[in-house]
Structure formats: structure tokens, C-alpha cells
Amino acid sequence: MTDRNTAFDKAMFDIYRRAKDEANYNANIFLQMLTDTGGMTTAKTLINAPKESDGYTALYLRGRLDLTVEAVVTESERWSSLFTEEEVAKAKKRLLKFQYKPTNWIA
């Protein structure tokens, strides 16, 4: 595993903790996915899913799409470069579908 992948794992665990602390959302399934398969596989699974996850919907309802995998991937060149152009486009499309206003659109 590369240093960047290890750092991405940390970023994914960080959004789990922030969702719990800041949005009062306990993303148990997301945490289990991270623990079992790591950040990259978890992110790719969620981004490539045909529809948004229950966790994504829960964060949307709390007004915290900034804590989604999609936001993390599309708002940082460091992370977006780990994904294919198609995956970044899917993440961006999903965010736009829910009227997310990005703070730093990279992709």
C-alpha cells in the first residue's frame, strides 16, 4: 500500500468520525466497509454504486454532503487523482443531483 493510499484511508476514517461528531450520524456500515476493505475499495464501491447509499442520504438530510466520499474525492486533487475520470464524474454528478455547493471543485 502506498503512502497516499494510507493517507486516503485516514481521510476516510476522518469523515466517519466527523459525521459522528458533527452531524450526529453513526455510519456503522461505512465504518465496517473501511475496516474490512480499506478506503480506496470502499470509496470506489460507493461511487460506482447505481444509486446513493443510505449513509449519503442520511448526510444529505442533515445538510452535510461535505462529509461524503463523493465530496472528499471531488474537492481534493490529492484524492481525485487516485480515481478514474469516470469515477470522479460519477461522484460529481451525484453531488450536483442533490444541489451540493462545493467549496473547492477540483474535478
Residue frames as a rotation matrix with the C-alpha (Angstrom) as fourth column:
MET 1
0.585 0.811 0.000 0.00
0.811 -0.585 0.000 0.00
0.000 0.000 -1.000 0.00
THR 2
-0.209 -0.670 0.712 1.35
0.623 -0.652 -0.431 3.40
0.754 0.353 0.554 -0.93
ASP 3
-0.835 -0.154 -0.528 1.70
0.519 -0.538 -0.664 6.31
-0.182 -0.829 0.529 1.47
ARG 4
-0.824 0.566 -0.026 -1.03
-0.533 -0.757 0.378 8.13
0.194 0.325 0.925 -0.44
ASN 5
-0.142 0.787 -0.600 -3.40
-0.032 0.602 0.798 5.17
0.989 0.133 -0.061 -0.06
THR 6
-0.388 -0.066 -0.919 -2.64
0.871 0.301 -0.389 5.08
0.302 -0.951 -0.059 3.67
ALA 7
-0.966 0.035 -0.254 -3.35
0.055 -0.940 -0.337 8.81
-0.251 -0.340 0.907 3.86
PHE 8
-0.547 0.824 -0.148 -6.60
-0.523 -0.197 0.829 8.27
0.654 0.531 0.539 1.95
ASP 9
-0.176 0.442 -0.879 -7.62
0.593 0.761 0.264 5.58
0.786 -0.475 -0.396 4.46
LYS 10
-0.702 -0.153 -0.695 -7.04
0.686 -0.405 -0.604 8.15
-0.189 -0.901 0.390 7.20
ALA 11
-0.918 0.390 -0.069 -9.14
-0.393 -0.874 0.287 10.73
0.051 0.291 0.955 5.33
MET 12
-0.282 0.848 -0.449 -11.99
-0.148 0.424 0.893 8.22
0.948 0.318 0.007 5.08
PHE 13
-0.208 0.164 -0.964 -11.83
0.888 0.446 -0.116 7.39
0.411 -0.880 -0.239 8.79
ASP 14
-0.937 -0.160 -0.311 -11.78
0.279 -0.878 -0.389 11.15
-0.211 -0.451 0.867 9.45
ILE 15
-0.656 0.754 0.037 -15.07
-0.554 -0.514 0.655 11.70
0.513 0.409 0.755 7.61
TYR 16
-0.077 0.595 -0.800 -16.58
0.446 0.738 0.506 8.80
0.892 -0.318 -0.322 9.57
ARG 17
-0.468 -0.176 -0.866 -15.56
0.884 -0.112 -0.454 10.49
-0.017 -0.978 0.208 12.85
ARG 18
-0.990 0.094 -0.103 -16.67
-0.097 -0.995 0.030 13.93
-0.099 0.040 0.994 11.68
ALA 19
-0.408 0.898 -0.167 -20.08
-0.216 0.083 0.973 12.57
0.887 0.433 0.160 10.61
LYS 20
-0.012 0.359 -0.933 -20.50
0.790 0.575 0.211 11.08
0.613 -0.735 -0.291 14.06
ASP 21
-0.517 -0.321 -0.794 -19.30
0.808 -0.489 -0.329 14.17
-0.282 -0.811 0.512 15.93
GLU 22
-0.938 0.010 -0.346 -20.61
-0.082 -0.977 0.196 16.99
-0.336 0.213 0.918 13.73
ALA 23
-0.557 0.756 -0.344 -23.74
-0.652 -0.141 0.745 15.52
0.514 0.639 0.572 12.14
ASN 24
-0.300 0.403 0.864 -24.75
-0.783 0.413 -0.465 13.06
-0.544 -0.817 0.192 14.85
TYR 25
0.692 0.463 -0.553 -24.66
-0.708 0.586 -0.395 10.28
0.142 0.665 0.734 12.25
ASN 26
-0.013 -0.646 0.764 -23.17
-0.609 0.611 0.506 6.93
-0.793 -0.458 -0.401 13.20
ALA 27
0.416 0.112 -0.902 -22.15
-0.899 0.197 -0.390 5.40
0.134 0.974 0.183 9.87
ASN 28
0.241 -0.301 0.923 -21.70
-0.545 0.745 0.385 1.83
-0.803 -0.595 0.016 11.08
ILE 29
0.820 0.092 0.564 -21.88
0.351 0.699 -0.623 0.24
-0.452 0.709 0.542 7.62
PHE 30
0.818 -0.562 0.126 -19.33
-0.257 -0.552 -0.793 2.71
0.515 0.616 -0.596 6.25
LEU 31
0.254 -0.732 0.633 -17.02
-0.956 -0.088 0.281 2.00
-0.150 -0.676 -0.722 9.20
GLN 32
0.439 -0.041 0.897 -17.34
-0.132 0.985 0.110 -1.75
-0.889 -0.167 0.427 8.64
MET 33
0.952 -0.095 0.292 -16.55
0.305 0.176 -0.936 -1.33
0.038 0.980 0.197 4.93
LEU 34
0.598 -0.767 0.233 -13.48
-0.658 -0.636 -0.403 0.77
0.458 0.088 -0.885 5.78
THR 35
0.193 -0.502 0.843 -12.29
-0.825 0.383 0.417 -1.76
-0.532 -0.775 -0.340 8.32
ASP 36
0.539 0.126 0.833 -12.84
0.101 0.972 -0.212 -4.73
-0.836 0.199 0.512 6.02
THR 37
0.590 -0.171 0.789 -11.62
0.794 0.298 -0.530 -3.38
-0.145 0.939 0.312 2.68
GLY 38
-0.477 -0.815 -0.329 -9.86
0.742 -0.574 0.345 -0.04
-0.470 -0.079 0.879 3.24
GLY 39
-0.154 0.397 -0.905 -10.58
-0.010 -0.916 -0.401 3.45
-0.988 -0.053 0.145 2.00
MET 40
-0.741 -0.199 -0.642 -9.95
-0.595 -0.250 0.764 3.01
-0.312 0.948 0.067 -1.72
THR 41
-0.900 0.426 -0.096 -12.14
0.325 0.799 0.506 -0.06
0.292 0.424 -0.857 -2.16
THR 42
-0.309 0.811 -0.498 -14.87
0.763 -0.101 -0.638 1.47
-0.568 -0.577 -0.587 -0.01
ALA 43
-0.278 0.162 -0.947 -14.82
-0.270 -0.959 -0.085 4.74
-0.922 0.231 0.311 -1.95
LYS 44
-0.875 -0.088 -0.476 -14.83
-0.484 0.136 0.864 3.01
-0.012 0.987 -0.161 -5.33
THR 45
-0.759 0.646 -0.077 -17.70
0.647 0.762 0.010 0.75
0.065 -0.043 -0.997 -4.24
LEU 46
-0.127 0.743 -0.657 -19.81
0.582 -0.480 -0.656 3.69
-0.803 -0.466 -0.371 -3.08
ILE 47
-0.396 -0.080 -0.915 -19.02
-0.484 -0.829 0.282 5.91
-0.780 0.554 0.290 -6.07
ASN 48
-0.885 -0.044 -0.463 -19.72
-0.444 0.378 0.813 3.14
0.139 0.925 -0.354 -8.59
ALA 49
-0.672 0.725 0.154 -22.98
0.459 0.570 -0.681 2.05
-0.581 -0.387 -0.716 -6.95
PRO 50
-0.527 0.503 0.685 -26.02
0.740 -0.126 0.661 2.63
0.419 0.855 -0.305 -9.16
LYS 51
0.483 0.669 0.565 -27.60
0.216 -0.716 0.664 4.88
0.849 -0.199 -0.490 -6.53
GLU 52
-0.200 -0.560 0.804 -26.55
-0.630 -0.555 -0.544 6.78
0.750 -0.615 -0.242 -3.47
SER 53
-0.629 -0.119 -0.768 -26.08
0.403 0.795 -0.453 4.85
0.665 -0.595 -0.452 -0.24
ASP 54
0.496 0.794 -0.350 -28.31
0.688 -0.114 0.716 5.15
0.529 -0.597 -0.603 2.81
GLY 55
0.041 -0.590 -0.807 -25.44
0.884 -0.355 0.305 6.97
-0.466 -0.725 0.507 4.50
TYR 56
-0.859 -0.301 0.414 -25.25
0.491 -0.716 0.497 9.50
0.146 0.630 0.763 1.67
THR 57
-0.077 0.934 0.349 -28.99
0.387 -0.295 0.874 10.12
0.919 0.202 -0.339 2.03
ALA 58
0.524 0.239 -0.818 -28.67
0.846 -0.037 0.532 10.48
0.097 -0.970 -0.221 5.81
LEU 59
-0.427 -0.754 -0.499 -25.91
0.743 -0.607 0.282 13.06
-0.516 -0.250 0.820 5.40
TYR 60
-0.717 0.279 0.639 -27.94
0.398 -0.589 0.703 14.89
0.573 0.758 0.311 2.75
LEU 61
0.332 0.940 -0.085 -30.88
0.562 -0.124 0.818 15.13
0.758 -0.319 -0.569 5.16
ARG 62
0.478 -0.263 -0.838 -28.52
0.800 -0.264 0.539 16.60
-0.362 -0.928 0.084 7.75
GLY 63
0.997 -0.081 -0.010 -27.15
-0.076 -0.875 -0.479 19.13
0.030 0.478 -0.878 5.25
ARG 64
0.382 -0.907 0.179 -23.69
-0.579 -0.084 0.811 17.57
-0.720 -0.413 -0.557 5.41
LEU 65
0.989 -0.044 0.142 -22.83
0.139 0.604 -0.785 16.25
-0.051 0.796 0.604 1.96
ASP 66
0.469 -0.878 0.094 -19.37
-0.758 -0.455 -0.468 17.67
0.453 0.149 -0.879 2.62
LEU 67
-0.102 -0.467 0.878 -18.83
-0.855 0.492 0.162 14.54
-0.508 -0.734 -0.450 4.73
THR 68
0.856 0.426 0.294 -19.45
-0.204 0.799 -0.565 12.13
-0.476 0.424 0.771 1.86
VAL 69
0.035 -0.812 0.582 -16.88
0.543 0.504 0.671 10.13
-0.839 0.293 0.459 -0.05
GLU 70
0.396 0.205 0.895 -18.05
0.914 -0.184 -0.363 11.94
0.090 0.961 -0.260 -3.19
ALA 71
0.989 -0.016 0.147 -17.21
-0.030 -0.995 0.095 15.35
0.145 -0.099 -0.985 -1.75
VAL 72
0.501 -0.860 0.098 -13.82
-0.155 0.023 0.988 14.26
-0.852 -0.510 -0.122 -0.46
VAL 73
0.007 -0.497 0.867 -12.89
0.762 0.565 0.318 12.78
-0.648 0.659 0.383 -3.85
THR 74
0.376 0.232 0.897 -14.04
0.879 -0.396 -0.266 15.74
0.294 0.888 -0.353 -5.95
GLU 75
0.977 0.074 0.199 -12.74
0.013 -0.957 0.290 18.53
0.212 -0.280 -0.936 -3.72
SER 76
0.480 -0.871 0.110 -9.11
-0.445 -0.133 0.886 17.46
-0.757 -0.473 -0.451 -3.44
GLU 77
0.537 -0.369 -0.758 -6.69
-0.777 0.133 -0.615 16.93
0.328 0.920 -0.215 -6.29
ARG 78
-0.521 -0.754 0.401 -4.69
-0.853 0.480 -0.205 14.73
-0.038 -0.449 -0.893 -3.96
TRP 79
-0.394 0.451 0.801 -7.61
-0.186 0.814 -0.550 12.31
-0.900 -0.366 -0.237 -3.73
SER 80
0.625 0.710 -0.325 -9.27
-0.466 0.005 -0.885 12.77
-0.627 0.704 0.334 -7.12
SER 81
0.091 -0.682 -0.726 -6.06
-0.982 0.060 -0.179 11.67
0.165 0.729 -0.664 -8.82
LEU 82
-0.726 -0.295 0.621 -6.49
-0.481 0.863 -0.152 8.23
-0.491 -0.409 -0.769 -7.20
PHE 83
0.010 0.870 0.492 -9.69
0.169 0.484 -0.859 7.68
-0.986 0.092 -0.142 -9.19
THR 84
-0.542 -0.106 0.834 -10.57
0.824 0.130 0.552 7.35
-0.167 0.986 0.017 -12.85
GLU 85
-0.972 0.234 -0.007 -12.09
-0.225 -0.927 0.300 10.32
0.064 0.294 0.954 -14.67
GLU 86
-0.325 0.897 -0.300 -15.31
-0.016 0.312 0.950 8.33
0.945 0.314 -0.087 -14.89
GLU 87
-0.106 0.258 -0.960 -15.41
0.920 0.391 0.003 7.77
0.376 -0.884 -0.279 -11.12
VAL 88
-0.821 -0.218 -0.527 -14.77
0.426 -0.848 -0.314 11.44
-0.379 -0.482 0.790 -10.40
ALA 89
-0.828 0.561 0.011 -17.51
-0.355 -0.539 0.764 12.39
0.434 0.629 0.646 -12.89
LYS 90
-0.136 0.789 -0.599 -19.95
0.434 0.591 0.680 9.97
0.891 -0.167 -0.422 -11.19
ALA 91
-0.351 -0.064 -0.934 -19.17
0.933 -0.108 -0.343 11.45
-0.079 -0.992 0.098 -7.78
LYS 92
-0.964 -0.045 -0.262 -19.62
0.028 -0.997 0.068 14.99
-0.264 0.058 0.963 -9.09
LYS 93
-0.618 0.782 -0.085 -22.89
-0.174 -0.031 0.984 14.10
0.767 0.623 0.155 -10.84
ARG 94
-0.089 0.579 -0.811 -24.28
0.797 0.530 0.290 12.60
0.597 -0.620 -0.508 -7.64
LEU 95
-0.570 -0.187 -0.800 -23.38
0.710 -0.601 -0.366 15.72
-0.413 -0.777 0.475 -5.66
LEU 96
-0.973 0.202 -0.111 -24.89
-0.230 -0.834 0.501 18.02
0.009 0.513 0.858 -8.28
LYS 97
-0.440 0.849 -0.294 -28.08
0.297 0.446 0.844 15.93
0.847 0.284 -0.449 -8.31
PHE 98
0.210 0.477 -0.854 -28.50
0.953 0.094 0.287 16.89
0.217 -0.874 -0.435 -4.65
GLN 99
0.736 0.125 0.665 -27.64
0.218 -0.974 -0.058 20.57
0.640 0.188 -0.745 -5.25
TYR 100
0.541 -0.638 -0.547 -24.36
0.755 0.081 0.651 20.34
-0.371 -0.765 0.526 -3.37
LYS 101
0.931 -0.294 0.216 -22.37
-0.173 -0.877 -0.448 23.55
0.321 0.380 -0.868 -3.46
PRO 102
0.522 -0.788 -0.326 -18.69
0.793 0.589 -0.154 22.53
0.313 -0.178 0.933 -3.44
THR 103
0.820 -0.312 -0.481 -16.12
0.095 -0.753 0.651 24.55
-0.565 -0.579 -0.588 -1.58
ASN 104
-0.037 -0.907 -0.419 -13.25
-0.705 -0.274 0.655 23.67
-0.709 0.319 -0.629 -3.88
TRP 105
0.852 0.460 0.249 -14.30
-0.146 0.667 -0.731 21.84
-0.503 0.586 0.635 -7.05
ILE 106
-0.215 -0.977 0.005 -11.22
-0.408 0.094 0.908 20.12
-0.887 0.193 -0.418 -8.44
ALA 107
-0.737 -0.088 0.670 -12.70
0.398 0.745 0.535 17.74
-0.546 0.661 -0.514 -10.95
